[in-house]
């Protein structure tokens, strides 16, 4: 009986959401800024357009780029919705009044209260875990062991071998900075990054950048989301990558979606949020190289992530409020720290 009730409820939502169908020539438009991988973003936007008839265009930008862009546009955004990417920049945007609160009907399927903003400025669509990964062939050639914990990354034998995302351009980089601050305190965290910078080969523009460089040997060790590594193994066939979660603890991202305040296509933006929180959208992720854990209760489990053991990883209690309030200060301190110590290496 419960299954029938759930099914009936979903059909009612679907009927309301997709009224008019793909043949509706008056369905209007929608512009999406997406901070997930482009393959995933393109599939989501194409399926939304197919289901609703809404002409949907998108641009792939890192979360840092989106935040900077909408902040500069000052309430007159050139896009309607934001899809994917870590919530730290979303929270920064919410604090500046750049997002429009929307109480989504499909939010009732979220598996925990932490997966949406308390004021409904954003809703979670997936969860990704931060960890280390390495090129097994290169480590064997260099005759060094892979890292097991954060302090291992400071070893002198790792000099010039490590990469993670630039905190100015990527939410992943911001998350790494905030994570170390929350685990160690700000002063100790900056001392850590000062030491780690000596081993950094480059800070990539996007969060997934290191996962693309490690399999080819351009970078030997990466810090980033482990689901990006699963993509390289499952979709690209790389079997030369090892990965682990830091032994002393790690954090996680909540990938989010939100409506920009001042969006020109509000009704279609609301439809998109409902769609983003539906199985019709969420199940597309693992079909398009995105293996993050899902955060709604009516979608299919991500088999590749479970097979890789990512469901067994324990995470710290990440303080999203502190990251939103003080994250920009921590990132500024990070750049001041590494600028005083060495060059900034970006790609």
Secondary structure as UniProt FT lines:
FT   HELIX           2..17
FT   TURN            18..20
FT   TURN            22..23
FT   TURN            25..26
FT   STRAND          29..34
FT   HELIX           38..52
FT   STRAND          55..60
FT   HELIX           63..73
FT   TURN            74..75
FT   STRAND          81..86
FT   HELIX           87..95
FT   TURN            96..97
FT   STRAND          99..100
FT   HELIX           105..109
FT   HELIX           113..115
FT   TURN            118..119
FT   STRAND          123..135
FT   HELIX           136..142
FT   HELIX           150..154
FT   HELIX           156..158
FT   TURN            159..160
FT   STRAND          162..165
FT   TURN            167..169
FT   HELIX           171..184
FT   HELIX           186..197
FT   TURN            198..199
FT   STRAND          200..204
FT   TURN            207..208
FT   HELIX           209..214
FT   TURN            215..217
FT   STRAND          221..225
FT   HELIX           226..234
FT   TURN            235..236
FT   STRAND          241..244
FT   TURN            247..248
FT   STRAND          252..260
FT   TURN            261..262
FT   HELIX           266..276
FT   HELIX           279..282
FT   TURN            283..284
FT   HELIX           285..288
FT   TURN            297..298
FT   HELIX           303..307
FT   TURN            308..309
FT   HELIX           310..312
FT   HELIX           320..341
//
